[in-house]
Amino acid sequence: MTLALDTYRQLGRAGLRVSPLALGAATFGNDLGWGSDLDESRRIFDHYVASGGNFIDTAVTYGTSERIVGEFARGRRDSLVIATKYTTLRDPRDPNSGGASRKSLFGALETSLRELGTDYIDVLYLHVWDESTPVEEILRAFDDVVRQGKVRYIGISNTPAWQVARMQTIADLRGWSPLVALQVEYSLVERSAERDLLPMARQLGLAPVLWSPLAGGVLTGKYTRDGLVGGAGAGSSRKSLNEALGSVTEHNLTIVDVVRDIAGELGRTPAQVALAWSLQSPSGPTPVLGARTFAQLEENLGALDVTLSAEQVARLDAVSAIDLGFPHAMLASDHIRVQTRGELTILPRESAR
């Protein structure tokens, strides 16, 4: 099915309507050494919004990103869904400027509101899990800022599935604001979220929002096997960073080979094929685009027009498949099927409606 940026979907169990592709603003400004200058960031932002996009993703510690987003959103704030995040350290000298505590949340939120030039945040994520803060403290603080009108919805990112499930259960039982979005790393080269995080999200009403859907650029096809031998990590570019982090591996490049083959069959780019694969997932995720240039944004938006055949999806699934591990692999085995169902035909819940 062909999509468009203005083919909106609801964000999890919330009534909030967002575009199928979010615009990541971490590249706005060059604070991290590989972003876009102000003019290029403006072109990216304006084109995304003019094309019907409304879901903007940033964070309190993305350099000047929030300030730039606030400037670009001026005059059209209410038509946008702006998401930001807290828990990463805002001041390396202040232990309470990071973490998930109530003090950290309120401090980060006030900073984000000031930088964005707005009086409310649409979606506030817990950015990185903090084992030192009780979940009741986090949830109560979240509920308080929602009740104050400073935050509309809450989400969570980079957190173990069992902690997310625990938090959602407590929030439901106590009548506190529920989590509506789950931001996870997910792509053809990183499918670990399929073990627990994505199934949990479906059951508990959290919308999957995918960061790094192109694996930091690996799935664009710009890396070769030459980078596997020596010299990786020199310089300050994103490419060098990916090589230094070990993202350019023989396994990942084999996945890219299949992506590139399918792109050739369709007359598309590898990036468009990789994004189309994630968009066609049955969990209905929202990938976050981290375009650094206007040309990259245009290319990535082209994924909305790509329809992969069942055979092409099967090839991509096969080359990127992961071991689900225990107990998932055991539960999916023929042995357990025979033990629990025998030769009976029992339709899954979705098919039985």
C-alpha positions as CSV (number, residue, x, y, z in Angstrom):
1,M,0.0,0.0,0.0
2,T,1.3,3.4,-1.0
3,L,1.5,5.8,1.9
4,A,2.0,9.6,2.2
5,L,3.2,11.8,5.0
6,D,-0.4,13.0,5.5
7,T,-1.7,9.4,5.8
8,Y,-1.9,9.8,9.6
9,R,-2.0,7.0,12.2
10,Q,-2.8,7.1,15.9
11,L,0.0,6.9,18.3
12,G,-0.5,3.7,20.2
13,R,-3.5,3.8,22.6
14,A,-3.7,7.6,22.3
15,G,-6.0,9.6,20.0
16,L,-2.9,11.6,18.8
17,R,-2.5,11.5,15.0
18,V,1.0,11.4,13.6
19,S,2.7,10.9,10.2
20,P,4.0,7.5,9.2
21,L,7.6,8.9,9.2
22,A,8.9,11.2,11.9
23,L,11.5,13.8,11.3
24,G,14.5,13.4,13.6
25,A,16.1,16.8,14.5
26,A,19.3,15.5,16.1
27,T,21.0,16.6,12.9
28,F,19.8,20.2,13.2
29,G,22.9,22.2,14.0
30,N,26.5,20.9,13.8
31,D,27.1,20.5,17.6
32,L,27.8,16.8,17.2
33,G,30.2,17.2,14.2
34,W,28.0,15.7,11.5
35,G,24.8,17.8,11.5
36,S,23.3,20.4,9.2
37,D,23.8,24.2,9.2
38,L,20.8,26.4,9.9
39,D,19.8,27.0,6.3
40,E,19.9,23.3,5.4
41,S,18.0,22.4,8.5
42,R,15.3,24.9,7.6
43,R,15.0,23.4,4.1
44,I,14.6,20.0,5.6
45,F,12.1,21.0,8.2
46,D,10.0,23.1,5.8
47,H,9.8,20.4,3.1
48,Y,8.8,17.8,5.6
49,V,6.0,19.9,7.0
50,A,4.9,21.1,3.6
51,S,4.6,17.5,2.5
52,G,2.2,16.8,5.3
53,G,4.6,15.7,8.0
54,N,3.8,16.7,11.6
55,F,5.9,14.5,13.9
56,I,9.2,16.1,15.1
57,D,11.7,14.2,17.3
58,T,14.4,15.9,19.4
59,A,15.9,15.8,22.9
60,V,17.1,18.1,25.6
61,T,20.7,17.1,25.0
62,Y,20.8,17.2,21.2
63,G,22.9,20.4,21.2
64,T,21.0,23.3,19.8
65,S,18.4,21.1,18.2
66,E,15.5,22.1,20.5
67,R,16.2,25.8,20.0
68,I,16.3,25.4,16.2
69,V,13.0,23.3,16.2
70,G,11.4,26.0,18.3
71,E,12.4,28.7,15.8
72,F,11.2,26.7,12.8
73,A,7.9,25.8,14.6
74,R,7.0,29.4,15.3
75,G,3.6,30.3,13.9
76,R,2.6,26.7,13.3
77,R,3.3,25.1,16.7
78,D,-0.2,23.7,17.3
79,S,-0.3,21.8,14.0
80,L,2.9,19.9,14.9
81,V,3.5,17.0,17.3
82,I,6.8,17.7,19.0
83,A,8.5,14.9,21.0
84,T,11.5,15.4,23.2
85,K,13.4,13.3,25.8
86,Y,15.0,13.5,29.2
87,T,17.4,11.5,31.4
88,T,20.7,12.2,29.6
89,L,23.1,14.5,31.5
90,R,22.6,18.2,30.8
91,D,25.4,19.4,33.0
92,P,28.4,17.1,33.6
93,R,29.1,18.7,36.9
94,D,25.5,18.2,38.3
95,P,24.5,14.6,39.1
96,N,20.8,15.6,39.3
97,S,20.8,17.0,35.7
98,G,20.6,13.5,34.4
99,G,18.7,10.3,35.3
100,A,15.0,9.6,35.6
101,S,14.3,11.3,39.0
102,R,11.5,13.8,39.6
103,K,14.1,16.6,39.9
104,S,15.8,15.6,36.6
105,L,12.4,15.4,34.8
106,F,11.2,18.8,36.0
107,G,14.6,20.4,35.2
108,A,14.8,18.9,31.8
109,L,11.2,19.7,31.0
110,E,11.6,23.4,31.9
111,T,14.8,23.5,29.8
112,S,13.0,22.0,26.8
113,L,10.0,24.3,27.1
114,R,12.3,27.3,27.2
115,E,14.5,26.1,24.3
116,L,11.5,25.2,22.1
117,G,9.7,28.4,22.9
118,T,6.5,26.6,23.7
119,D,4.3,26.0,26.8
120,Y,3.7,22.3,26.2
121,I,5.4,19.2,24.9
122,D,3.3,16.7,22.9
123,V,5.3,13.6,23.7
124,L,7.9,13.4,26.5
125,Y,10.1,10.3,26.5
126,L,12.2,8.8,29.2
127,H,15.3,8.6,27.0
128,V,17.5,6.0,28.7
129,W,16.6,3.7,31.5
130,D,17.8,4.6,35.0
131,E,17.9,1.7,37.4
132,S,18.4,4.0,40.4
133,T,15.0,5.7,40.3
134,P,11.9,3.9,41.5
135,V,9.3,3.4,38.8
136,E,6.6,4.9,41.0
137,E,8.6,8.2,41.2
138,I,9.0,8.3,37.4
139,L,5.3,7.5,36.8
140,R,4.0,9.9,39.3
141,A,6.2,12.7,38.0
142,F,5.0,11.9,34.5
143,D,1.4,12.0,35.6
144,D,2.0,15.4,37.4
145,V,3.4,17.1,34.3
146,V,0.5,15.8,32.2
147,R,-2.0,17.0,34.7
148,Q,-0.3,20.4,34.7
149,G,-0.8,20.6,31.0
150,K,3.0,20.9,30.3
151,V,3.0,17.5,28.6
152,R,0.3,15.8,26.5
153,Y,1.5,12.2,26.3
154,I,4.4,10.2,27.7
155,G,6.7,7.6,26.1
156,I,9.8,5.5,26.9
157,S,13.0,4.6,25.1
158,N,15.9,2.3,25.5
159,T,14.4,0.3,28.4
160,P,14.1,-3.4,29.1
161,A,10.7,-4.9,28.1
162,W,9.9,-6.1,31.6
163,Q,10.4,-2.7,33.1
164,V,8.1,-1.1,30.5
165,A,5.5,-3.7,31.1
166,R,5.7,-3.2,34.8
167,M,5.4,0.6,34.5
168,Q,2.4,0.3,32.2
169,T,0.7,-2.1,34.6
170,I,1.3,0.2,37.6
171,A,0.1,3.3,35.6
172,D,-3.1,1.5,34.6
173,L,-3.8,0.2,38.1
174,R,-3.3,3.6,39.7
175,G,-5.0,5.7,37.1
176,W,-1.9,7.5,36.1
177,S,-1.1,8.6,32.6
178,P,-0.1,5.6,30.5
179,L,2.8,5.2,28.2
180,V,1.7,5.6,24.6
181,A,5.0,5.3,22.6
182,L,8.0,3.0,22.7
183,Q,11.1,4.2,20.9
184,V,13.6,1.5,20.0
185,E,16.5,0.9,17.7
186,Y,15.1,-1.3,14.9
187,S,16.3,-2.0,11.3
188,L,17.3,-4.8,9.0
189,V,20.6,-5.0,10.9
190,E,19.1,-4.6,14.4
191,R,16.0,-6.8,15.0
192,S,16.6,-7.7,18.6
193,A,13.4,-5.8,19.6
194,E,11.4,-8.6,18.0
195,R,12.2,-10.8,20.9
196,D,10.2,-9.0,23.6
197,L,9.9,-5.2,23.0
198,L,7.7,-5.1,19.9
199,P,5.4,-8.0,21.0
200,M,5.0,-6.2,24.4
201,A,4.2,-2.9,22.6
202,R,1.4,-4.5,20.6
203,Q,-0.1,-6.1,23.7
204,L,0.1,-2.9,25.9
205,G,-0.9,-0.3,23.3
206,L,2.5,1.4,22.8
207,A,3.3,2.7,19.3
208,P,6.7,1.6,18.1
209,V,8.8,4.5,17.1
210,L,12.1,3.4,15.4
211,W,15.4,5.2,15.8
212,S,18.2,4.5,13.4
213,P,16.0,2.7,10.8
214,L,18.9,2.9,8.3
215,A,21.4,1.7,10.9
216,G,23.4,4.9,11.0
217,G,23.6,4.9,7.2
218,V,24.8,1.3,6.8
219,L,21.7,0.4,4.9
220,T,22.1,3.2,2.4
221,G,24.8,1.0,0.7
222,K,27.6,3.6,1.1
223,Y,29.9,1.2,3.0
224,T,32.0,-1.4,1.4
225,R,34.1,-4.4,2.5
226,D,37.2,-2.3,2.1
227,G,36.2,-0.7,5.5
228,L,36.5,-4.0,7.2
229,V,40.3,-4.0,7.0
230,G,42.3,-1.4,9.0
231,G,42.0,2.3,9.3
232,A,38.4,2.4,10.6
233,G,37.5,5.1,13.0
234,A,39.7,7.9,11.8
235,G,38.2,11.4,11.7
236,S,35.0,12.7,13.1
237,S,32.4,11.9,10.5
238,R,29.4,9.7,11.1
239,K,30.9,7.2,8.7
240,S,34.1,6.9,10.8
241,L,31.9,6.6,14.0
242,N,29.9,3.7,12.6
243,E,33.2,2.0,11.6
244,A,34.6,2.5,15.0
245,L,31.5,1.2,16.7
246,G,31.7,-2.0,14.7
247,S,28.5,-1.4,12.6
248,V,30.3,-2.2,9.4
249,T,30.5,-6.0,9.6
250,E,30.5,-8.9,7.1
251,H,27.0,-9.9,8.4
252,N,25.6,-6.4,7.9
253,L,27.1,-6.0,4.5
254,T,25.6,-9.3,3.4
255,I,22.2,-7.8,4.4
256,V,23.0,-4.7,2.4
257,D,23.8,-6.9,-0.6
258,V,20.2,-8.1,-0.7
259,V,18.8,-4.6,0.0
260,R,20.9,-3.4,-3.0
261,D,19.7,-6.2,-5.2
262,I,16.0,-5.5,-4.5
263,A,16.6,-1.8,-5.0
264,G,17.9,-2.6,-8.4
265,E,14.8,-4.7,-9.2
266,L,12.5,-1.8,-8.2
267,G,14.5,1.1,-9.6
268,R,14.8,2.5,-6.1
269,T,17.7,3.2,-3.7
270,P,18.8,0.9,-0.9
271,A,17.7,3.5,1.7
272,Q,14.2,3.5,0.3
273,V,14.0,-0.3,0.3
274,A,15.2,-0.5,3.9
275,L,12.7,2.0,5.1
276,A,9.9,0.4,3.1
277,W,10.7,-2.9,4.9
278,S,10.3,-1.3,8.3
279,L,7.1,0.6,7.2
280,Q,5.5,-2.7,6.0
281,S,6.0,-4.3,9.4
282,P,2.7,-5.6,10.9
283,S,3.4,-3.6,14.1
284,G,2.8,-0.4,12.2
285,P,5.9,1.4,13.4
286,T,7.0,5.0,12.8
287,P,10.6,5.2,11.7
288,V,12.5,8.4,12.6
289,L,14.3,10.0,9.7
290,G,17.7,11.5,10.5
291,A,18.3,13.4,7.3
292,R,21.4,15.5,7.3
293,T,20.8,17.1,3.8
294,F,17.7,18.1,1.9
295,A,18.6,15.4,-0.8
296,Q,18.6,12.7,1.9
297,L,15.2,13.8,3.1
298,E,13.8,13.6,-0.4
299,E,15.3,10.2,-1.0
300,N,14.0,8.9,2.4
301,L,10.5,10.2,1.8
302,G,10.5,8.2,-1.5
303,A,10.2,5.1,0.7
304,L,6.5,5.9,1.1
305,D,5.9,5.0,-2.5
306,V,7.8,1.7,-2.4
307,T,5.8,-1.5,-2.2
308,L,7.8,-4.7,-1.6
309,S,6.4,-8.0,-2.9
310,A,5.9,-10.9,-0.5
311,E,8.9,-12.6,-2.1
312,Q,11.1,-9.5,-1.6
313,V,10.0,-9.2,2.1
314,A,10.8,-12.9,2.6
315,R,14.3,-12.4,1.2
316,L,15.0,-9.5,3.5
317,D,13.5,-11.3,6.5
318,A,15.7,-14.4,5.8
319,V,19.0,-12.6,5.4
320,S,18.5,-10.5,8.5
321,A,16.8,-13.1,10.7
322,I,17.8,-13.3,14.3
323,D,17.8,-16.1,16.9
324,L,14.8,-15.4,19.1
325,G,16.4,-17.4,21.9
326,F,14.6,-18.9,24.9
327,P,11.7,-19.2,25.4
328,H,10.6,-17.8,22.1
329,A,12.4,-20.3,19.9
330,M,11.1,-23.3,22.0
331,L,7.5,-22.0,22.0
332,A,7.6,-21.7,18.2
333,S,9.0,-25.2,17.7
334,D,7.1,-28.0,16.1
335,H,7.6,-30.1,19.2
336,I,5.8,-27.6,21.4
337,R,3.0,-27.2,18.8
338,V,2.4,-30.9,18.9
339,Q,2.5,-30.9,22.7
340,T,-0.1,-28.1,23.0
341,R,-2.2,-28.4,19.9
342,G,-1.7,-31.8,18.4
343,E,-3.2,-31.9,14.9
344,L,-6.0,-29.4,15.9
345,T,-6.6,-26.3,13.8
346,I,-6.7,-23.3,16.1
347,L,-6.8,-19.9,14.5
348,P,-4.7,-17.1,16.0
349,R,-6.7,-14.3,17.7
350,E,-6.4,-11.9,14.8
351,S,-7.8,-14.5,12.3
352,A,-10.6,-15.5,14.6
353,R,-12.4,-12.1,14.6
